[in-house]
Amino acid sequence: MGIVNVIPVSSGTVSLIIGVFERFINSIKSLNLKAFKLLFKGEFSEFAKKTDFKFLMTLILGILAGMILTAISLKAIFKKYEIVAYAFFIGLIVASVVYVFKMIGKKTPKMILLMIAAIVISFYLSIKSNPYPNENFLYLILCGVIGSLGMIVPGISGSHLMMVMGNYELIVTQAIPEIAHWSTFVHGMSILLPFLIGSVISIITISYVLSWLMKEFRNETLSVLTGFMVGSLPVVYPWKEVLPGMYDYTFHLPTMDGQFVAAVIMAVVGASLVLVLSHYSKKKEERMMRRKQKKLQRQLKRQDR
């Protein structure tokens, strides 16, 4: 999730594939006043249980590590392997679309219309960018609010939204690597701190909304998320060029050469990875269900005695 969070792919998509999406948003949602009251009272075990703290901290540490390591090496990787890297993400997204689409129950006309609307919105955002960075404190908070959507919402790329707002390079390829060096740490943090404030506000707010939507309107929500993922494909299409002014892209067909073959292979690898992850996630969920059933059976036996 951390790796894809700094490139134009939604880490929310990854969380959905590996089966932690709902647990993630519910864990964030549980960080409320009641939970913090338990913490202040010194009831640490109750706080950890209520917030799924171990899971949440493990996930957040992994995300931060992935973001920092990827941001440091991102320029070099994309400069040398840009086309095959983007092809990998195409495979990942296409397979993710199929995976999430299967999760939708009955495919009614309403679901299809919601999906089409989401595709249109996501596609429009995908073909726009803004070249002008802005270090204004309030604007960086706004970037955090909008950019962190990609961490929570499958199909929405927080990194691409940063491109649309003009602050992708400022935050990802400049500020994050700067905090790894003492000489530039202060400047890097002056950019990242307001961004993180906005991100925390957004993640907590969106987790409440998504948790409610997944509970009350699961199929409709999955339909919209599927549409977002389909509409995000132009972001990772490798054969495009930025037009003068960097506000739009021009797309062209690939040349049938060795690089195209390598791109196709990487797209297949990306799709295969989704299949492996989804299979692993399904097996893990089945094991957890069996454990719960066994636990319930043991409790019933004790009651009978």
C-alpha positions as CSV (number, residue, x, y, z in Angstrom):
1,M,0.0,0.0,0.0
2,G,2.9,2.4,0.8
3,I,4.6,1.7,-2.5
4,V,1.6,2.4,-4.7
5,N,0.6,5.4,-2.5
6,V,3.4,7.5,-4.1
7,I,2.8,6.4,-7.7
8,P,-0.4,7.0,-9.7
9,V,-2.2,3.9,-8.4
10,S,-4.7,3.7,-5.6
11,S,-3.4,2.0,-2.4
12,G,-7.1,1.7,-1.5
13,T,-7.3,-0.8,-4.5
14,V,-4.5,-2.8,-2.9
15,S,-6.2,-2.9,0.5
16,L,-9.4,-4.2,-1.3
17,I,-7.5,-6.9,-3.1
18,I,-5.6,-8.2,-0.1
19,G,-8.8,-8.2,2.0
20,V,-8.0,-5.5,4.6
21,F,-10.1,-2.7,3.2
22,E,-13.1,-2.9,5.5
23,R,-11.0,-3.8,8.5
24,F,-8.8,-0.8,7.8
25,I,-11.6,1.8,7.6
26,N,-13.4,0.3,10.6
27,S,-10.1,0.4,12.6
28,I,-9.7,4.1,11.8
29,K,-13.3,4.8,12.5
30,S,-12.9,3.3,16.0
31,L,-10.3,6.0,16.9
32,N,-13.0,8.2,18.6
33,L,-13.4,10.0,21.9
34,K,-14.6,6.9,23.7
35,A,-11.4,5.0,22.6
36,F,-9.1,7.8,23.7
37,K,-10.9,8.0,27.1
38,L,-9.8,4.4,27.6
39,L,-6.3,5.3,26.7
40,F,-6.2,8.3,29.1
41,K,-7.6,6.1,31.9
42,G,-4.7,3.7,31.4
43,E,-6.9,0.9,30.1
44,F,-4.4,0.1,27.3
45,S,-5.6,-3.5,26.6
46,E,-9.2,-2.3,26.1
47,F,-8.1,0.6,23.9
48,A,-6.0,-1.8,21.7
49,K,-9.0,-4.2,21.5
50,K,-11.5,-1.5,20.6
51,T,-9.3,0.1,17.9
52,D,-7.7,-3.1,16.5
53,F,-4.5,-1.2,17.4
54,K,-1.9,-3.9,16.6
55,F,-3.3,-4.4,13.0
56,L,-3.6,-0.6,12.4
57,M,-0.1,0.2,13.6
58,T,1.4,-2.7,11.6
59,L,-0.3,-1.4,8.5
60,I,0.6,2.2,9.1
61,L,4.3,1.4,9.7
62,G,4.3,-0.7,6.5
63,I,2.7,2.1,4.5
64,L,5.2,4.7,5.8
65,A,8.2,2.5,5.1
66,G,6.9,1.8,1.6
67,M,6.3,5.5,0.9
68,I,9.7,6.6,2.1
69,L,11.7,3.9,0.3
70,T,9.7,4.3,-2.9
71,A,9.9,8.1,-2.9
72,I,13.7,8.0,-2.5
73,S,14.2,5.6,-5.4
74,L,11.1,6.6,-7.5
75,K,12.8,9.0,-10.0
76,A,15.6,6.5,-10.9
77,I,13.2,3.6,-11.4
78,F,10.7,5.5,-13.5
79,K,13.4,7.2,-15.6
80,K,14.9,3.9,-16.6
81,Y,11.8,1.6,-16.6
82,E,8.8,3.9,-17.1
83,I,6.9,2.0,-19.7
84,V,7.2,-1.5,-18.2
85,A,6.5,0.0,-14.7
86,Y,3.3,1.6,-15.9
87,A,2.3,-1.6,-17.8
88,F,2.7,-3.5,-14.5
89,F,0.1,-1.2,-12.9
90,I,-2.2,-1.5,-15.9
91,G,-2.3,-5.3,-15.3
92,L,-2.8,-4.7,-11.6
93,I,-5.7,-2.3,-12.1
94,V,-7.5,-4.4,-14.8
95,A,-7.4,-7.5,-12.7
96,S,-8.5,-5.4,-9.7
97,V,-11.5,-4.2,-11.7
98,V,-12.5,-7.8,-12.5
99,Y,-12.0,-8.8,-8.9
100,V,-14.1,-6.0,-7.4
101,F,-16.8,-6.3,-10.1
102,K,-17.3,-9.9,-9.0
103,M,-17.9,-8.8,-5.4
104,I,-21.0,-6.8,-6.5
105,G,-24.1,-8.8,-5.9
106,K,-26.9,-8.2,-8.4
107,K,-25.8,-6.1,-11.4
108,T,-28.9,-3.9,-11.8
109,P,-29.2,-0.9,-14.2
110,K,-28.7,1.3,-11.2
111,M,-25.3,-0.3,-10.5
112,I,-24.3,0.1,-14.1
113,L,-25.3,3.8,-14.2
114,L,-23.3,4.5,-11.0
115,M,-20.3,2.7,-12.5
116,I,-20.5,4.7,-15.7
117,A,-20.8,8.0,-13.8
118,A,-17.7,7.1,-11.7
119,I,-15.8,6.2,-14.9
120,V,-16.6,9.6,-16.4
121,I,-15.5,11.5,-13.3
122,S,-12.3,9.4,-12.8
123,F,-11.4,9.6,-16.5
124,Y,-11.7,13.4,-16.5
125,L,-9.5,13.7,-13.5
126,S,-7.0,11.2,-15.1
127,I,-6.3,13.4,-18.1
128,K,-5.7,16.6,-16.2
129,S,-2.5,17.8,-14.5
130,N,-1.1,21.1,-13.1
131,P,2.6,22.1,-13.3
132,Y,2.6,24.7,-10.6
133,P,3.7,23.8,-7.0
134,N,2.4,25.7,-4.0
135,E,4.0,25.7,-0.5
136,N,1.2,27.7,1.1
137,F,0.4,26.1,4.5
138,L,-3.4,26.0,4.0
139,Y,-3.0,24.7,0.4
140,L,-0.8,21.9,1.7
141,I,-3.5,20.9,4.2
142,L,-6.0,20.9,1.4
143,C,-3.6,18.7,-0.6
144,G,-3.4,16.3,2.3
145,V,-7.2,16.2,2.6
146,I,-7.6,15.4,-1.2
147,G,-4.5,13.4,-1.7
148,S,-5.2,10.9,1.1
149,L,-8.4,9.8,-0.6
150,G,-6.2,7.4,-2.6
151,M,-5.2,5.6,0.6
152,I,-8.8,4.9,1.6
153,V,-10.9,4.9,-1.6
154,P,-10.1,2.1,-4.1
155,G,-9.7,3.4,-7.7
156,I,-8.8,7.0,-6.7
157,S,-5.1,7.8,-7.1
158,G,-3.9,10.2,-4.4
159,S,-0.7,10.7,-6.3
160,H,-2.5,11.7,-9.5
161,L,-4.7,14.1,-7.5
162,M,-1.5,15.6,-6.3
163,M,-0.5,16.1,-9.9
164,V,-3.8,17.8,-10.7
165,M,-3.2,20.1,-7.7
166,G,0.5,20.7,-8.8
167,N,2.1,19.5,-5.6
168,Y,3.1,15.9,-6.5
169,E,6.8,16.5,-7.1
170,L,7.0,19.0,-4.2
171,I,5.6,16.4,-1.7
172,V,6.6,13.0,-3.1
173,T,10.0,13.5,-4.9
174,Q,11.2,16.5,-2.9
175,A,9.9,16.7,0.7
176,I,9.8,12.9,1.5
177,P,13.4,12.3,0.4
178,E,14.5,15.5,2.3
179,I,13.4,14.2,5.7
180,A,16.0,11.4,5.2
181,H,18.8,13.9,5.5
182,W,19.6,16.2,8.5
183,S,20.5,19.2,6.3
184,T,17.1,19.3,4.6
185,F,14.9,17.7,7.3
186,V,13.4,21.0,8.6
187,H,12.4,22.1,5.1
188,G,11.0,18.7,4.3
189,M,8.9,18.6,7.5
190,S,7.6,22.2,6.8
191,I,6.0,20.8,3.7
192,L,4.9,17.4,5.1
193,L,3.5,18.5,8.4
194,P,0.5,20.5,7.0
195,F,0.0,17.7,4.4
196,L,-0.1,15.1,7.2
197,I,-2.6,17.3,9.2
198,G,-4.9,17.3,6.1
199,S,-4.4,13.6,5.6
200,V,-5.4,12.7,9.1
201,I,-8.5,14.8,8.9
202,S,-9.5,13.3,5.6
203,I,-8.7,9.7,6.5
204,I,-10.8,9.8,9.7
205,T,-13.7,11.5,8.0
206,I,-13.7,9.3,4.9
207,S,-13.4,6.1,7.0
208,Y,-16.7,7.0,8.7
209,V,-18.4,7.7,5.4
210,L,-17.1,4.6,3.7
211,S,-17.8,2.3,6.7
212,W,-21.4,3.5,6.6
213,L,-21.7,3.2,2.8
214,M,-20.2,-0.4,2.8
215,K,-22.7,-1.3,5.5
216,E,-25.8,0.3,4.0
217,F,-25.1,0.4,0.3
218,R,-22.4,-2.2,-0.3
219,N,-23.2,-3.0,-4.0
220,E,-23.7,0.6,-4.9
221,T,-20.4,1.6,-3.3
222,L,-18.5,-1.3,-5.0
223,S,-20.1,-0.2,-8.3
224,V,-18.7,3.3,-7.9
225,L,-15.3,2.0,-6.8
226,T,-15.1,-0.2,-9.9
227,G,-15.9,2.8,-12.1
228,F,-13.2,4.8,-10.4
229,M,-10.7,2.1,-11.1
230,V,-11.6,1.8,-14.8
231,G,-11.5,5.6,-15.2
232,S,-8.1,5.8,-13.6
233,L,-6.4,3.7,-16.4
234,P,-5.3,6.8,-18.5
235,V,-3.1,7.8,-15.5
236,V,-0.9,4.6,-16.0
237,Y,-1.1,4.4,-19.8
238,P,2.6,4.4,-20.7
239,W,2.4,5.8,-24.3
240,K,1.4,9.3,-23.6
241,E,3.0,12.7,-23.7
242,V,2.3,15.9,-21.7
243,L,1.1,18.8,-23.9
244,P,2.6,22.3,-23.6
245,G,1.5,23.8,-20.2
246,M,1.2,20.3,-18.7
247,Y,-2.6,20.5,-18.4
248,D,-3.5,17.7,-20.7
249,Y,-2.0,14.5,-22.3
250,T,-1.8,13.3,-25.8
251,F,-2.1,9.5,-26.2
252,H,-0.7,7.4,-29.0
253,L,-0.4,3.7,-29.8
254,P,2.7,1.7,-28.8
255,T,5.4,0.7,-31.3
256,M,5.5,-3.1,-31.7
257,D,9.0,-3.7,-30.5
258,G,10.9,-5.5,-27.7
259,Q,9.8,-2.8,-25.2
260,F,6.2,-3.5,-26.0
261,V,6.7,-7.2,-25.4
262,A,8.3,-6.5,-22.1
263,A,5.3,-4.2,-21.2
264,V,2.8,-6.9,-22.0
265,I,4.7,-9.4,-19.9
266,M,4.8,-6.9,-17.0
267,A,1.0,-6.3,-17.4
268,V,0.5,-10.1,-17.1
269,V,2.7,-10.2,-14.0
270,G,0.7,-7.3,-12.4
271,A,-2.6,-9.1,-13.1
272,S,-1.2,-12.4,-11.8
273,L,-0.1,-10.7,-8.6
274,V,-3.7,-9.6,-8.0
275,L,-4.9,-13.2,-8.5
276,V,-2.3,-14.5,-6.0
277,L,-3.1,-11.8,-3.4
278,S,-6.9,-12.3,-3.8
279,H,-6.5,-16.1,-3.5
280,Y,-4.3,-15.7,-0.4
281,S,-6.8,-13.2,1.1
282,K,-9.7,-15.6,0.4
283,K,-7.9,-18.5,2.1
284,K,-7.0,-16.4,5.1
285,E,-10.6,-15.2,5.5
286,E,-11.8,-18.8,5.3
287,R,-9.3,-19.8,8.0
288,M,-10.5,-17.0,10.2
289,M,-14.1,-18.0,9.8
290,R,-13.3,-21.6,10.7
291,R,-11.5,-20.3,13.9
292,K,-14.5,-18.2,14.8
293,Q,-16.8,-21.2,14.3
294,K,-14.7,-23.4,16.5
295,K,-14.5,-20.8,19.2
296,L,-18.3,-20.4,19.1
297,Q,-18.7,-24.2,19.3
298,R,-16.4,-24.4,22.3
299,Q,-18.4,-21.6,24.1
300,L,-21.7,-23.4,23.4
301,K,-20.3,-26.7,24.8
302,R,-19.2,-24.8,28.0
303,Q,-22.7,-23.4,28.3
304,D,-24.3,-26.8,27.9
305,R,-22.1,-28.2,30.7
